[in-house]
Amino acid sequence: MTGTGAAALQERLSIERAACVELDGKDELAPFRDRFDLPQGLIYLDGNSLGAMPRTVPSALTEAATQGWGQQLIRSWNERDWHNLPLQAGDRLAGLLGAAPGEVLVGDSTSINLYKVLYAALSLRADRKTIISERNNFPTDLYVVQGMQRTLFPDHAMVLAEDDDDSVLSLLGTDTAVVSLSHVNYRTGRLRDMKRITQAVHANGALVAWDMCHSVGALAVDLNSAKVDFAVGCTYKYLNAGPGGPAWLYAAARHLPLVESPLTGWHGHRTPFAFDGTYAPAATIEKFRVGTPPILSYLPLLESLKIFQDVDVAKLRAKSLRLTDLFIELVDTELADFGFEVVTPRDHAERGSQVALTHDHGWPIMQALIDAGVIGDFRAPDILRFGFTPLYVTHADVWDAAMTLADIMRNGRWREPRFAERKLVT
């Protein structure tokens, strides 16, 4: 490119970045960025894997450790009502899920909670023997079903749908017991039509369990409006509860009198502190509790939920779509010659809050991008994932990330040998 051409390009890019800065200046969600502790000079596009830390978390943890544990000791179970945190946190989270108080419980991991609700659903449809899931589901969801087939339901079969919703509907039959799907696909960011699928499943006499790990905190969710039966999800992605933050499960109120949990621990007992030697399940959502909750891990979630109580979810979703639209447009215009393919749907109705690109050299490209201060992640075999958390990602961040990626491709930095080494976590 000639000097004149390069100058013209630079002027155009500067003007367009200025438009992004202008959008940020008008963004009603912009003030929320200051409520998170983000490293200076870093563009963080991996909140779909691990959310940023709310600024109030260190002080909340310190106070609970030094005062609640250090000074009050065992008295805190009563004086701070620690025992009831799983239900209290669930009730606070319910508003983001379109659920009612008493339908959400926070605790354990997503995998354990999926095991619980799938057992509950299969027990309600004991005369049916087919479980529908999806071929590209997050592996743990498939592993849970496979384990249940081996140990509890050896006469059940699992059939796998493709990514499109019609594929799911085509598999429904009179023997379908439960449909287990992810609302947003972890690899591609494809968003399923929850209401349409749930209605079709019910019309067939079956039940549905949704994995919401890549949904809640980034887009509007209304489980009760869609008449969902069961749902599970984590809290450490868009909900910013920290690494290993407690997961949650939802069970519709209409099912609670009828369902059982396969894990009958003492905290799920009707009167856990009576220390009765015979198990009698709680009549409420607490029947899905198992053992002692890890109290300190709840505190970051509670701090994050304080932020969300001030958030208009409709505005959150609108910004998510603006950010992902902008990134896709920049990939189309600035990265068109470098072999990338956008695999995330362009239709808003089918897109979560991430954009996934494929490239034959995805791993070293992502490592070079991370080295340059733009954090995304990689999923085998060839997917570069970029998560756009509306509460703290700006339009200028999106612009700078795309331009950094374009620069890496133009100058070939990704070819450096140090970026070729594979690691467990990016």
C-alpha positions as CSV (number, residue, x, y, z in Angstrom):
1,M,0.0,0.0,0.0
2,T,1.3,3.5,-0.9
3,G,1.9,6.1,1.8
4,T,-1.1,8.0,0.5
5,G,-3.3,4.9,0.6
6,A,-2.1,4.0,4.1
7,A,-2.9,7.5,5.3
8,A,-6.3,7.3,3.8
9,L,-7.0,4.0,5.5
10,Q,-5.8,5.3,8.8
11,E,-8.1,8.4,8.5
12,R,-11.1,6.2,7.7
13,L,-10.4,3.9,10.7
14,S,-10.0,6.8,13.0
15,I,-13.3,8.3,11.9
16,E,-15.1,5.0,12.4
17,R,-13.5,4.4,15.8
18,A,-14.7,7.9,16.8
19,A,-18.2,6.8,16.0
20,C,-17.8,3.9,18.4
21,V,-16.6,6.2,21.1
22,E,-19.6,8.4,20.4
23,L,-21.9,5.3,20.9
24,D,-20.2,4.6,24.2
25,G,-20.9,8.1,25.3
26,K,-24.6,7.6,24.7
27,D,-24.7,4.1,26.2
28,E,-27.0,4.0,29.2
29,L,-25.2,0.9,30.4
30,A,-21.8,2.5,30.3
31,P,-21.7,3.4,34.0
32,F,-21.9,-0.3,35.0
33,R,-18.3,-0.8,33.6
34,D,-17.0,1.0,36.7
35,R,-18.6,-1.5,39.0
36,F,-16.2,-4.2,37.7
37,D,-12.5,-4.6,38.4
38,L,-10.9,-4.9,34.9
39,P,-7.2,-4.7,34.2
40,Q,-6.1,-1.5,32.5
41,G,-5.2,-1.8,28.9
42,L,-6.9,-5.2,28.5
43,I,-9.9,-5.9,26.2
44,Y,-11.8,-8.7,27.8
45,L,-14.0,-10.7,25.5
46,D,-14.1,-13.9,27.5
47,G,-16.9,-13.2,29.9
48,N,-18.8,-16.1,28.3
49,S,-16.3,-18.3,30.0
50,L,-15.3,-16.4,33.2
51,G,-17.0,-13.1,34.0
52,A,-15.1,-10.1,35.4
53,M,-15.0,-9.5,39.2
54,P,-17.4,-7.0,40.7
55,R,-15.4,-4.4,42.6
56,T,-17.2,-5.1,45.9
57,V,-16.2,-8.8,46.0
58,P,-12.9,-8.5,47.8
59,S,-14.4,-6.4,50.7
60,A,-17.4,-8.8,51.0
61,L,-15.1,-11.8,51.1
62,T,-12.8,-10.2,53.6
63,E,-15.6,-9.2,55.9
64,A,-17.2,-12.6,55.8
65,A,-13.8,-14.3,56.4
66,T,-12.6,-12.1,59.2
67,Q,-15.8,-11.3,60.9
68,G,-18.3,-14.0,59.9
69,W,-15.9,-16.9,60.1
70,G,-13.0,-15.4,62.2
71,Q,-15.1,-13.7,64.9
72,Q,-18.6,-15.1,64.9
73,L,-17.5,-18.6,64.0
74,I,-20.3,-21.2,64.1
75,R,-22.8,-18.6,65.2
76,S,-22.8,-17.1,61.7
77,W,-24.9,-20.0,60.4
78,N,-27.8,-18.5,62.5
79,E,-26.8,-14.9,62.9
80,R,-26.0,-14.4,59.2
81,D,-28.6,-17.0,58.1
82,W,-25.9,-18.8,56.1
83,H,-27.9,-22.0,56.0
84,N,-30.6,-20.4,53.8
85,L,-28.2,-18.8,51.2
86,P,-29.0,-21.4,48.5
87,L,-32.7,-20.4,48.6
88,Q,-32.1,-16.7,49.2
89,A,-29.7,-16.5,46.3
90,G,-32.2,-18.5,44.2
91,D,-35.0,-16.1,44.9
92,R,-32.8,-13.1,43.9
93,L,-31.7,-14.9,40.7
94,A,-35.3,-15.8,39.9
95,G,-36.0,-12.3,38.5
96,L,-33.4,-12.7,35.8
97,L,-34.8,-16.1,34.8
98,G,-38.5,-15.1,34.6
99,A,-39.1,-17.5,37.5
100,A,-41.1,-17.1,40.7
101,P,-39.6,-17.2,44.3
102,G,-39.3,-20.7,45.4
103,E,-38.5,-22.1,41.9
104,V,-34.8,-21.6,41.9
105,L,-32.1,-23.1,44.1
106,V,-28.4,-22.1,44.0
107,G,-25.8,-24.7,44.8
108,D,-23.6,-27.5,43.5
109,S,-22.4,-27.6,39.9
110,T,-24.2,-27.4,36.6
111,S,-23.4,-31.1,35.9
112,I,-24.8,-32.2,39.3
113,N,-27.9,-30.1,38.9
114,L,-28.5,-31.4,35.4
115,Y,-28.3,-34.9,36.8
116,K,-30.9,-34.0,39.4
117,V,-33.4,-32.5,37.0
118,L,-33.0,-35.1,34.4
119,Y,-33.7,-37.8,36.9
120,A,-36.7,-35.9,38.1
121,A,-38.0,-35.4,34.6
122,L,-37.4,-39.1,33.6
123,S,-39.2,-40.3,36.7
124,L,-42.2,-38.2,35.7
125,R,-42.3,-39.9,32.3
126,A,-41.4,-43.4,33.5
127,D,-43.4,-45.0,30.6
128,R,-41.2,-43.4,27.9
129,K,-37.7,-44.4,27.0
130,T,-36.1,-41.9,24.7
131,I,-34.0,-38.8,25.6
132,I,-33.4,-36.2,23.0
133,S,-30.2,-34.1,23.2
134,E,-28.1,-32.4,20.6
135,R,-24.9,-33.6,18.8
136,N,-23.0,-30.4,19.6
137,N,-24.2,-30.0,23.1
138,F,-21.6,-29.1,25.8
139,P,-19.9,-32.5,26.5
140,T,-20.8,-32.7,30.2
141,D,-24.5,-32.6,29.3
142,L,-24.0,-35.7,27.1
143,Y,-21.9,-37.4,29.7
144,V,-24.5,-36.9,32.3
145,V,-27.1,-38.6,30.1
146,Q,-24.7,-41.4,29.2
147,G,-23.9,-42.0,32.9
148,M,-27.6,-42.2,33.8
149,Q,-28.2,-44.6,30.9
150,R,-25.5,-46.9,32.3
151,T,-26.5,-46.8,36.0
152,L,-30.1,-45.9,36.4
153,F,-31.9,-46.1,33.0
154,P,-30.2,-48.9,31.0
155,D,-33.3,-49.4,28.8
156,H,-33.4,-45.7,27.7
157,A,-32.0,-44.5,24.4
158,M,-30.5,-41.1,23.6
159,V,-30.9,-39.6,20.1
160,L,-29.1,-36.5,19.0
161,A,-30.4,-33.6,17.1
162,E,-28.5,-31.2,14.9
163,D,-28.1,-27.5,15.6
164,D,-31.3,-26.3,13.9
165,D,-34.5,-26.3,15.9
166,D,-36.4,-28.2,13.2
167,S,-34.0,-31.1,13.7
168,V,-35.1,-31.3,17.4
169,L,-38.8,-31.2,16.5
170,S,-38.4,-33.9,13.9
171,L,-37.1,-36.4,16.5
172,L,-40.1,-36.0,18.9
173,G,-42.2,-39.1,19.1
174,T,-44.6,-41.0,21.4
175,D,-41.7,-42.5,23.3
176,T,-39.9,-39.2,24.0
177,A,-39.5,-38.7,27.7
178,V,-37.2,-35.7,28.1
179,V,-35.5,-33.2,25.7
180,S,-32.2,-31.8,27.1
181,L,-30.9,-28.8,25.2
182,S,-28.6,-25.8,25.6
183,H,-30.4,-22.5,25.1
184,V,-27.2,-21.0,23.5
185,N,-24.7,-23.3,21.9
186,Y,-21.3,-22.9,23.7
187,R,-19.3,-23.3,20.4
188,T,-21.3,-21.3,17.9
189,G,-23.4,-18.9,20.0
190,R,-26.6,-20.1,18.2
191,L,-29.7,-19.3,20.2
192,R,-32.6,-21.8,20.2
193,D,-36.3,-20.7,20.2
194,M,-37.1,-21.8,23.7
195,K,-40.8,-21.1,23.6
196,R,-41.4,-22.9,20.2
197,I,-39.4,-26.0,21.2
198,T,-41.0,-26.2,24.7
199,Q,-44.5,-25.9,23.3
200,A,-43.7,-28.7,20.8
201,V,-42.2,-30.9,23.5
202,H,-45.3,-30.5,25.7
203,A,-47.7,-31.1,22.8
204,N,-45.9,-34.4,22.4
205,G,-46.4,-35.2,26.1
206,A,-42.7,-34.9,27.0
207,L,-40.7,-32.6,29.3
208,V,-37.8,-30.3,28.6
209,A,-34.7,-29.4,30.6
210,W,-32.7,-26.4,29.4
211,D,-29.0,-25.6,30.0
212,M,-28.8,-21.8,30.4
213,C,-25.1,-21.4,31.0
214,H,-24.6,-19.1,28.0
215,S,-27.9,-17.2,28.4
216,V,-28.5,-15.7,31.8
217,G,-27.0,-12.3,32.4
218,A,-26.6,-11.5,28.7
219,L,-30.1,-11.8,27.3
220,A,-33.7,-11.8,28.4
221,V,-35.0,-15.1,29.8
222,D,-38.6,-15.9,30.8
223,L,-38.8,-19.5,31.9
224,N,-42.4,-19.3,33.2
225,S,-43.7,-17.5,30.2
226,A,-42.3,-20.3,28.0
227,K,-43.7,-22.9,30.5
228,V,-40.3,-24.6,30.9
229,D,-40.2,-27.7,33.1
230,F,-36.6,-27.6,34.3
231,A,-33.5,-25.6,33.8
232,V,-29.9,-25.4,35.0
233,G,-27.0,-23.0,34.6
234,C,-23.7,-21.8,36.0
235,T,-23.1,-18.4,37.6
236,Y,-19.4,-17.7,36.7
237,K,-19.9,-16.6,33.1
238,Y,-22.2,-13.6,32.5
239,L,-23.3,-13.6,36.1
240,N,-19.7,-12.9,37.3
241,A,-19.7,-15.1,40.4
242,G,-16.1,-16.1,40.1
243,P,-14.3,-19.3,39.2
244,G,-16.3,-22.3,40.4
245,G,-19.2,-20.1,41.6
246,P,-22.2,-22.2,42.6
247,A,-24.6,-23.3,39.9
248,W,-28.4,-23.1,40.0
249,L,-31.4,-25.2,39.1
250,Y,-35.0,-24.3,38.3
251,A,-38.0,-26.5,38.7
252,A,-41.4,-25.2,37.8
253,A,-43.7,-25.0,40.8
254,R,-46.3,-27.3,39.2
255,H,-43.7,-30.1,39.3
256,L,-42.4,-29.7,42.8
257,P,-45.0,-31.8,44.7
258,L,-44.3,-34.7,42.3
259,V,-40.6,-34.8,41.7
260,E,-37.8,-36.5,43.6
261,S,-34.1,-35.8,43.7
262,P,-31.7,-38.7,43.1
263,L,-29.2,-37.2,45.6
264,T,-30.8,-37.4,49.1
265,G,-28.4,-35.5,51.3
266,W,-29.2,-34.2,54.7
267,H,-29.8,-30.6,53.6
268,G,-32.6,-31.8,51.3
269,H,-34.4,-33.3,54.3
270,R,-37.7,-31.8,55.4
271,T,-36.1,-31.1,58.9
272,P,-32.4,-31.4,58.4
273,F,-31.5,-30.4,62.0
274,A,-33.8,-33.0,63.5
275,F,-31.2,-35.5,62.5
276,D,-33.8,-38.1,61.7
277,G,-32.3,-41.4,60.6
278,T,-34.9,-41.8,57.8
279,Y,-34.9,-39.5,54.8
280,A,-38.0,-37.4,54.2
281,P,-37.6,-34.9,51.4
282,A,-38.5,-31.2,51.7
283,A,-41.7,-30.3,50.0
284,T,-40.1,-27.2,48.4
285,I,-37.3,-26.5,45.9
286,E,-35.0,-27.3,48.8
287,K,-35.6,-31.0,48.2
288,F,-32.9,-30.6,45.5
289,R,-30.3,-29.5,48.2
290,V,-27.7,-32.1,49.1
291,G,-24.9,-31.1,51.5
292,T,-23.5,-28.1,53.3
293,P,-23.2,-25.1,51.0
294,P,-19.7,-23.5,50.5
295,I,-20.7,-20.2,51.9
296,L,-17.8,-18.0,50.7
297,S,-18.4,-19.0,47.1
298,Y,-21.9,-17.5,47.3
299,L,-20.7,-14.0,48.2
300,P,-19.4,-13.0,44.7
301,L,-22.7,-14.0,43.2
302,L,-24.7,-11.9,45.7
303,E,-22.4,-8.9,44.9
304,S,-23.0,-9.4,41.2
305,L,-26.8,-9.7,41.7
306,K,-26.8,-6.4,43.5
307,I,-25.5,-4.9,40.2
308,F,-28.1,-6.8,38.1
309,Q,-31.0,-5.4,40.2
310,D,-30.2,-2.1,38.7
311,V,-30.0,-3.4,35.1
312,D,-32.8,-3.1,32.4
313,V,-32.5,-6.5,30.8
314,A,-34.1,-5.2,27.5
315,K,-31.3,-2.7,27.3
316,L,-28.8,-5.3,28.1
317,R,-30.0,-7.5,25.2
318,A,-30.1,-4.5,22.8
319,K,-26.5,-3.6,23.6
320,S,-25.4,-7.2,23.2
321,L,-26.8,-7.2,19.7
322,R,-25.2,-3.9,18.8
323,L,-21.8,-5.2,20.0
324,T,-22.0,-8.5,18.1
325,D,-23.4,-6.8,15.0
326,L,-20.4,-4.4,15.1
327,F,-17.9,-7.3,15.4
328,I,-19.4,-9.3,12.6
329,E,-19.4,-6.2,10.4
330,L,-15.7,-5.6,11.1
331,V,-14.9,-9.2,10.4
332,D,-16.7,-8.9,7.1
333,T,-14.9,-5.7,6.1
334,E,-11.5,-5.8,7.8
335,L,-10.8,-9.5,7.9
336,A,-12.4,-10.7,4.7
337,D,-9.0,-11.7,3.1
338,F,-7.7,-13.8,6.0
339,G,-9.7,-17.0,5.9
340,F,-12.1,-16.4,8.8
341,E,-15.7,-17.6,8.7
342,V,-18.4,-16.3,11.0
343,V,-20.3,-19.4,12.3
344,T,-22.6,-17.5,14.7
345,P,-26.0,-16.8,13.2
346,R,-26.5,-13.3,11.8
347,D,-30.2,-13.3,12.6
348,H,-30.7,-11.6,16.0
349,A,-33.4,-14.2,16.9
350,E,-30.8,-17.0,16.6
351,R,-27.8,-15.3,18.3
352,G,-26.6,-15.3,21.9
353,S,-24.0,-12.8,23.2
354,Q,-20.9,-14.3,21.5
355,V,-19.4,-14.4,18.0
356,A,-17.5,-17.5,16.9
357,L,-15.1,-17.6,14.0
358,T,-13.5,-20.5,12.4
359,H,-9.9,-20.6,11.0
360,D,-7.5,-23.4,10.1
361,H,-4.9,-21.8,12.4
362,G,-7.3,-20.7,15.2
363,W,-5.1,-21.8,18.1
364,P,-2.0,-19.7,17.3
365,I,-4.1,-16.8,16.1
366,M,-5.9,-16.7,19.4
367,Q,-2.7,-16.9,21.4
368,A,-1.2,-14.0,19.4
369,L,-4.4,-12.0,20.1
370,I,-4.2,-12.7,23.8
371,D,-0.6,-11.8,23.8
372,A,-1.6,-8.4,22.3
373,G,-4.0,-7.8,25.1
374,V,-7.3,-9.0,23.6
375,I,-8.7,-12.0,25.6
376,G,-10.9,-14.4,23.8
377,D,-10.7,-18.2,23.8
378,F,-10.4,-21.2,21.5
379,R,-12.5,-24.3,21.2
380,A,-11.2,-27.4,19.3
381,P,-10.9,-28.0,16.5
382,D,-10.9,-24.5,14.9
383,I,-13.2,-22.1,16.7
384,L,-12.2,-18.6,18.1
385,R,-14.8,-17.5,20.6
386,F,-15.5,-13.9,21.5
387,G,-17.9,-13.1,24.3
388,F,-19.5,-9.7,24.5
389,T,-20.7,-8.9,28.1
390,P,-22.8,-5.8,27.8
391,L,-22.2,-4.5,31.3
392,Y,-18.5,-3.9,30.7
393,V,-17.6,-4.3,27.0
394,T,-17.7,-1.1,25.0
395,H,-18.1,-0.4,21.3
396,A,-14.6,0.9,21.2
397,D,-13.4,-2.4,22.7
398,V,-15.0,-4.2,19.9
399,W,-13.4,-1.9,17.3
400,D,-10.0,-2.2,18.9
401,A,-10.2,-6.0,19.2
402,A,-11.1,-6.4,15.5
403,M,-8.3,-4.0,14.4
404,T,-5.8,-5.8,16.6
405,L,-6.8,-9.1,15.0
406,A,-6.5,-7.6,11.5
407,D,-3.0,-6.3,12.4
408,I,-2.0,-9.7,13.6
409,M,-3.1,-11.3,10.4
410,R,-1.5,-8.6,8.2
411,N,1.9,-8.9,9.9
412,G,1.8,-12.6,10.4
413,R,2.6,-12.4,14.1
414,W,0.5,-15.5,14.8
415,R,3.2,-17.6,13.0
416,E,5.7,-17.0,15.8
417,P,6.7,-20.4,17.3
418,R,5.8,-19.4,20.8
419,F,2.1,-19.3,19.9
420,A,2.0,-22.9,18.6
421,E,2.3,-24.6,22.1
422,R,-1.0,-26.0,23.2
423,K,-2.2,-25.4,26.7
424,L,-5.1,-26.6,28.8
425,V,-6.7,-23.2,29.2
426,T,-6.4,-20.1,27.0
